[in-house]
Amino acid sequence: MKTKILSIAVICLLFISCKKDKSIIVTTNEYHAAIDNVTQIMIHDIFSPPVASRIFVYPNIAAYEVIAQNSKTYASLQNQLNGLDSIPKLDSKNGVNQPIAALIAHMEVTKQLVFSEELVEKFRDSLYQKWSDENEVEFEASKEYGLKVAERIKKWMGKDNYKQTRTMSKFSVYANQPGRWQPTPPAYMDAVEPHWGEIRTLVLDSASQFKPVPALSFSLEKKSPFFKEVQEVYDISKEMIKKGDNSEEIKIAQFWDCNPYVSVSQGHMMFAKKKITPGGHWMGIVQIACRKSNADFAKTVFAYTKTSIGIFEGFISCWDEKFRSNVVRPETVINQNIDENWKPLLQTPPFPEYSSGHSVVSNSSATVLTSVFGDNFAFVDDTELQFGLPKRTFTSFDAAAKEAAMSRFYGGIHYKAAIINGIGQGKNIGDFIVKKLKMIK
């Protein structure tokens, strides 16, 4: 009997030992969950669209650099991205599980970029416990390497001029200068991130490398090109009102709103409705594409990283132009010169009009995504379901980007020129990223 019990005990110990020695399997679901966690934290913390693009890009780059080490498919971005000249080398003999190390690097960099660090830690600790239970030795080796990469990325991102822009002056507004941007109702907020064009680019030679053609000259002459565009915004809004809730233009505008901070006034109270940023929406589209194409872990990280670079560069280029041209919003011109009671369908964002951020960022993102998943990649976009908006179907990333751009015209917050020229600006940025970055060996 004792011999039998001893034999069973030995077998149990061998089983536990084998289980502990088995390599941890990490799925793409865990990386998607990490991205979703970042998106929800950004909604919670209310980051502006440009700042949100920074919060997406650096953690993705950290994860990608882990995956690229010793890879036969993916090439490191060191010496390809501005200022990134070294990454800790991976010794394949150290027993590092690269997907685990990639996720650890991602979470560690994210934690430094957000306000609600505890929400990152909560997500992180659940994974740490799981991995430690499965194979503590492999987990510890992976953690050590992931943290090394994270530290290198944090030092690099700390030199992108973000900290310096926190103490720069507010944007000056002069009410007696017609045609210049002015704060808009209901909150009349200061201009958001007026110095974002001074953030270090990753791939572009400079923020102004793909500067669009100059904005139309301000004029209140009814036959002038500028005033015709003002009138066009006003007229389409009236047509949409006549169509009512079944208006396709209204559905498009609402679907692509992606305003992280919508001020709502009730009596003497004002509060915010919070949603994802344009970058967050396109991160959602990356997830949809990865799932539809059954992308493996490495390709998933690759797709998120390349797209987030396109988003980040798009915002720098667009904001550089916004605060150079300093164009007044349709709401201001229409209220002062056509209809003082007119309101746009969407709340006007607090920064100058030209060029359109959705147009630039969406088309940069779509161009990059097309390079990853191919032309005519049809998909169903369910990103906005969490905000009570129905799914929309697109035949390609390009089709989605063009609709996103036009949504700002239907929303009453952009003139056509800012959209058309913004599309070209975004495509130029995306094309440049695709041509310059050598991420596939």
C-alpha positions in Angstrom: 0.0 0.0 0.0 2.8 2.4 1.0 4.6 1.5 -2.3 1.5 2.3 -4.3 1.0 5.7 -2.5 4.7 6.5 -3.1 4.3 5.7 -6.8 1.3 7.9 -7.2 3.1 10.8 -5.4 6.1 10.4 -7.7 3.8 10.5 -10.8 2.1 13.6 -9.5 5.4 15.4 -8.9 6.6 14.4 -12.4 3.3 15.7 -13.9 3.6 19.0 -12.0 7.3 19.3 -13.1 6.5 18.7 -16.7 3.7 21.2 -16.5 6.0 23.8 -15.0 8.6 23.2 -17.7 6.1 23.6 -20.6 6.5 26.9 -22.4 3.8 29.5 -21.9 1.5 30.0 -24.8 0.5 33.6 -25.4 -2.3 34.3 -27.9 -3.1 37.4 -29.9 -6.2 37.9 -27.7 -3.8 39.0 -24.9 -2.2 41.7 -27.1 -5.6 42.9 -28.4 -6.7 43.1 -24.7 -3.7 45.2 -23.9 -4.6 47.6 -26.7 -8.2 47.7 -25.6 -7.1 48.4 -22.0 -5.0 51.4 -23.2 -8.0 52.7 -25.2 -10.3 52.5 -22.2 -7.8 54.2 -20.0 -7.5 57.0 -22.5 -11.3 57.4 -22.5 -11.2 57.5 -18.7 -8.3 60.0 -18.5 -9.6 62.2 -21.4 -6.4 62.6 -23.4 -6.5 64.8 -26.5 -6.2 63.1 -29.9 -2.5 64.1 -30.5 -1.5 63.0 -27.0 -3.4 59.8 -27.4 -1.4 59.0 -30.5 1.8 59.2 -28.4 0.3 56.8 -25.8 -0.4 54.3 -28.6 2.8 54.5 -30.5 5.6 54.1 -27.9 4.3 50.9 -26.2 3.7 49.3 -29.6 7.2 50.1 -30.7 8.5 48.6 -27.4 6.6 45.4 -28.1 7.7 45.3 -31.7 11.3 45.6 -30.8 11.1 42.5 -28.6 9.4 40.6 -31.4 11.9 41.8 -34.0 14.9 40.4 -32.0 16.4 37.3 -33.8 13.4 37.3 -36.1 13.7 35.9 -39.7 10.7 38.1 -40.8 10.7 41.4 -38.9 13.5 44.0 -38.8 14.3 46.1 -35.8 13.4 49.8 -36.0 16.7 50.9 -34.4 18.5 53.4 -36.6 15.2 53.7 -38.7 13.2 55.8 -36.2 14.6 59.2 -35.4 16.9 58.9 -32.3 16.4 55.2 -31.7 19.9 53.9 -32.0 20.1 50.9 -29.8 17.9 48.1 -28.3 19.1 45.5 -25.7 20.1 42.3 -27.6 18.2 39.1 -26.9 20.2 36.1 -26.0 18.2 33.1 -27.3 19.8 30.9 -24.6 18.2 32.8 -21.8 14.8 31.1 -22.2 12.9 34.3 -23.0 9.3 33.9 -24.3 9.2 36.8 -26.7 5.4 37.4 -26.8 5.5 37.6 -22.9 8.4 40.0 -23.0 6.7 42.1 -25.7 3.5 42.4 -23.6 5.6 43.3 -20.5 7.5 46.0 -22.4 4.1 47.3 -23.8 2.5 47.6 -20.4 5.6 49.1 -18.7 5.9 51.9 -21.3 2.1 52.4 -21.2 2.2 52.9 -17.4 4.5 55.9 -17.8 2.3 57.6 -20.3 -1.1 57.6 -18.6 -2.6 59.1 -15.5 -4.4 56.0 -14.2 -1.4 53.8 -13.7 -3.4 51.5 -11.4 -5.6 50.4 -14.3 -2.5 49.3 -16.2 -1.2 47.5 -13.1 -4.5 45.7 -12.5 -4.4 44.3 -16.1 -0.6 43.6 -15.8 -0.9 41.8 -12.5 -3.6 39.4 -13.7 -1.2 38.3 -16.6 1.8 38.2 -14.3 0.0 35.8 -11.9 -1.2 33.6 -14.8 2.3 33.4 -16.4 4.0 32.8 -13.1 1.7 29.9 -12.3 2.3 28.3 -15.7 6.1 28.6 -15.8 7.8 30.8 -13.3 11.3 30.4 -14.7 10.3 31.4 -18.2 8.2 34.2 -16.9 11.0 35.7 -14.9 13.5 35.5 -17.8 10.9 37.1 -20.1 10.1 39.8 -17.6 13.7 40.7 -17.1 14.2 41.2 -20.9 10.9 43.0 -21.4 11.7 45.5 -18.7 15.1 46.2 -20.2 13.6 47.0 -23.6 10.9 49.2 -21.9 13.6 51.2 -20.1 15.4 51.8 -23.4 12.2 53.0 -25.1 11.3 55.2 -22.1 14.6 57.0 -22.3 14.2 57.5 -26.0 10.7 58.8 -25.9 11.7 61.1 -23.1 13.7 63.1 -25.6 10.8 63.7 -28.0 10.2 67.3 -26.7 6.9 66.4 -25.1 7.9 67.5 -21.6 9.1 70.8 -23.0 5.8 71.5 -24.8 4.0 71.2 -21.4 5.4 74.5 -20.3 5.1 76.4 -23.5 2.8 79.3 -23.9 -0.9 79.1 -24.7 -2.1 79.9 -28.2 -2.8 83.6 -28.6 -6.3 84.6 -29.9 -7.0 88.0 -31.3 -10.7 88.7 -31.8 -10.0 91.6 -34.1 -8.3 89.5 -36.7 -11.0 88.1 -39.0 -10.4 84.7 -40.4 -8.3 83.6 -37.5 -9.4 80.8 -35.2 -11.5 81.7 -32.1 -12.7 79.5 -29.2 -16.1 78.0 -29.9 -19.2 77.1 -27.8 -20.2 75.7 -25.5 -17.0 75.5 -23.4 -14.9 78.1 -25.4 -11.9 76.0 -24.6 -8.3 77.1 -25.2 -6.6 75.7 -28.3 -5.5 72.1 -27.7 -1.8 71.3 -28.1 -0.6 74.4 -30.1 3.0 73.2 -30.0 2.4 69.6 -31.1 4.2 70.4 -34.4 7.4 70.6 -32.3 7.2 67.0 -31.1 10.0 64.9 -32.6 8.8 63.0 -35.6 9.6 59.3 -35.9 10.0 58.8 -39.7 9.3 62.2 -41.3 12.2 64.5 -41.8 10.3 67.3 -40.2 6.7 68.2 -39.2 6.4 70.4 -42.3 7.7 67.8 -44.8 4.2 67.2 -46.3 2.8 70.6 -45.7 -0.4 70.9 -47.8 -1.2 73.7 -50.2 -2.1 77.0 -48.3 -5.7 77.3 -47.0 -8.1 79.5 -48.9 -7.8 83.2 -48.2 -10.5 84.4 -45.8 -13.2 86.5 -47.4 -16.8 87.4 -46.7 -17.5 88.3 -50.4 -20.3 85.9 -51.4 -18.6 84.9 -54.6 -15.2 84.3 -53.1 -13.9 80.7 -52.9 -13.8 80.8 -49.1 -17.3 82.1 -48.5 -18.7 79.6 -51.0 -17.2 76.8 -48.8 -18.8 78.4 -45.7 -22.1 78.5 -47.5 -21.7 74.8 -48.6 -21.3 73.8 -44.9 -24.4 75.7 -44.0 -26.4 74.3 -46.9 -25.6 70.7 -46.3 -26.6 71.0 -42.7 -30.0 72.2 -43.7 -30.4 69.4 -46.2 -29.5 66.9 -43.5 -32.1 68.3 -41.1 -34.8 68.0 -43.7 -33.9 64.3 -44.2 -34.1 63.7 -40.4 -32.5 60.7 -38.5 -32.5 58.6 -41.7 -30.0 60.9 -43.3 -26.9 58.8 -44.3 -24.8 61.9 -43.8 -25.9 62.2 -40.2 -25.1 58.5 -39.6 -21.6 58.9 -41.1 -20.9 62.1 -39.1 -21.9 60.4 -35.8 -20.0 57.2 -36.5 -16.7 59.0 -37.0 -17.2 61.6 -34.3 -14.5 60.2 -32.1 -14.4 63.3 -29.9 -12.8 62.4 -26.6 -14.4 65.4 -24.8 -17.9 66.6 -25.7 -19.1 69.4 -23.3 -22.8 69.1 -22.3 -24.6 71.9 -20.6 -27.6 71.3 -18.3 -28.7 74.4 -16.5 -25.8 75.7 -14.5 -23.9 72.4 -14.9 -21.4 71.3 -17.5 -20.1 67.8 -17.9 -18.3 65.7 -20.5 -19.3 62.8 -22.6 -16.2 60.8 -23.4 -15.4 58.7 -26.4 -12.4 57.3 -28.2 -10.1 59.4 -30.3 -9.6 59.1 -34.0 -6.4 57.1 -33.3 -8.3 54.8 -31.0 -10.9 54.1 -33.7 -8.1 53.1 -36.1 -6.5 50.9 -33.5 -9.9 49.2 -33.4 -9.8 48.7 -37.1 -6.3 47.2 -36.8 -7.8 44.6 -34.4 -10.7 43.9 -36.8 -8.2 43.3 -39.7 -5.9 41.1 -37.6 -8.8 38.9 -36.4 -10.3 38.6 -39.9 -6.9 37.6 -41.4 -6.0 35.3 -38.5 -2.7 37.2 -38.0 -0.3 35.5 -35.7 1.2 37.3 -32.6 4.1 38.8 -34.5 2.1 40.1 -37.4 -0.5 41.5 -34.9 2.2 43.5 -33.1 3.7 44.6 -36.5 0.3 45.8 -37.7 -0.5 47.8 -34.6 3.0 49.3 -34.5 3.1 50.4 -38.2 -0.4 51.9 -38.0 0.3 53.7 -34.8 3.4 55.3 -36.4 1.1 56.5 -39.2 -1.3 58.0 -36.7 1.5 59.7 -34.7 3.2 61.2 -37.7 -0.2 62.3 -39.1 -1.1 64.3 -36.0 2.3 66.0 -35.9 2.0 67.0 -39.6 -1.6 68.1 -39.2 -1.1 70.1 -36.0 1.9 71.8 -37.6 -0.3 73.1 -40.3 -3.3 73.9 -38.1 -1.3 76.4 -36.0 0.5 77.8 -39.0 -2.6 78.6 -41.1 -4.8 79.3 -38.0 -8.1 79.1 -39.9 -11.4 80.1 -38.3 -14.1 77.3 -37.9 -17.4 77.3 -39.8 -19.4 77.7 -36.6 -17.8 81.1 -36.0 -18.2 82.4 -39.5 -21.8 81.2 -39.9 -22.9 82.6 -36.5 -21.4 86.0 -37.2 -22.4 86.3 -40.9 -25.2 84.0 -41.9 -27.2 82.6 -39.0 -26.5 83.4 -35.4 -28.6 80.4 -34.1 -26.9 77.8 -36.3 -25.1 74.9 -34.6 -23.1 72.2 -36.3 -24.2 68.6 -35.9 -21.0 67.7 -34.1 -19.4 69.8 -31.4 -16.6 71.9 -32.9 -13.2 70.7 -31.6 -11.0 73.3 -29.8 -8.3 74.0 -32.4 -7.9 75.7 -35.8 -9.7 74.2 -38.8 -7.1 73.6 -41.5 -6.2 70.9 -42.3 -8.7 68.2 -41.1 -7.2 65.9 -38.5 -9.6 63.0 -39.4 -8.7 63.4 -43.1 -4.9 63.4 -42.4 -4.8 60.7 -39.8 -7.3 58.3 -41.3 -5.7 58.4 -44.7 -2.2 57.9 -43.3 -3.5 55.0 -41.3 -5.4 53.5 -44.2 -2.3 53.7 -46.5 -0.2 51.9 -43.9 -2.9 49.3 -43.2 -3.2 48.6 -46.9 0.6 47.9 -47.0 0.1 45.3 -44.3 -3.2 43.6 -45.4 -3.5 44.4 -49.1 -5.8 46.4 -51.3 -9.6 45.9 -51.1 -9.5 44.4 -47.7 -13.3 44.4 -46.9 -14.3 44.6 -43.2 -17.1 45.4 -40.9 -16.3 48.2 -38.4 -17.9 47.6 -35.0 -15.6 49.9 -33.1 -18.4 52.3 -32.1 -20.8 49.6 -30.8 -19.8 50.5 -27.3 -21.2 54.0 -27.8 -24.5 52.7 -29.2 -23.7 53.3 -32.9 -24.3 50.5 -35.4 -21.7 48.7 -37.5 -20.6 50.0 -40.9 -19.2 48.0 -43.7 -16.3 49.0 -45.9 -14.8 47.6 -49.1 -11.3 48.8 -48.2 -9.3 50.8 -45.7 -9.2 53.6 -48.2 -13.0 53.7 -48.5 -13.2 53.9 -44.7 -10.6 56.7 -44.6 -12.5 58.8 -47.2 -15.7 58.4 -45.4 -14.0 59.4 -42.1 -12.7 62.5 -43.9 -16.1 63.5 -45.3 -17.8 62.9 -41.9 -16.3 66.2 -40.7 -18.0 68.1 -43.5 -21.3 66.5 -42.7 -20.7 67.3 -39.0 -20.4 71.0 -39.8 -16.9 71.4 -38.4 -14.7 71.5 -41.6 -14.8 73.1 -45.1 -14.3 70.9 -48.1 -10.7 72.2 -48.8 -9.5 71.1 -45.4 -10.8 67.6 -46.1 -9.6 67.2 -49.7 -6.2 68.6 -49.0 -6.1 66.7 -45.7 -6.7 63.4 -47.6 -3.7 64.1 -49.8 -1.6 65.1 -46.9 -2.4 61.9 -45.1 -1.7 59.7 -48.1 1.6 61.4 -48.6 2.6 60.7 -45.0 1.4 57.0 -45.2 3.3 56.5 -48.5 6.5 57.9 -47.1 6.3 55.6 -44.0 5.7 52.6 -46.2 8.6 53.4 -48.4 11.1 54.4 -45.8 10.5 51.9 -43.0 12.0 48.5 -43.7 10.1 46.4 -41.2 10.0 43.2 -43.2 13.3 41.5 -44.0 
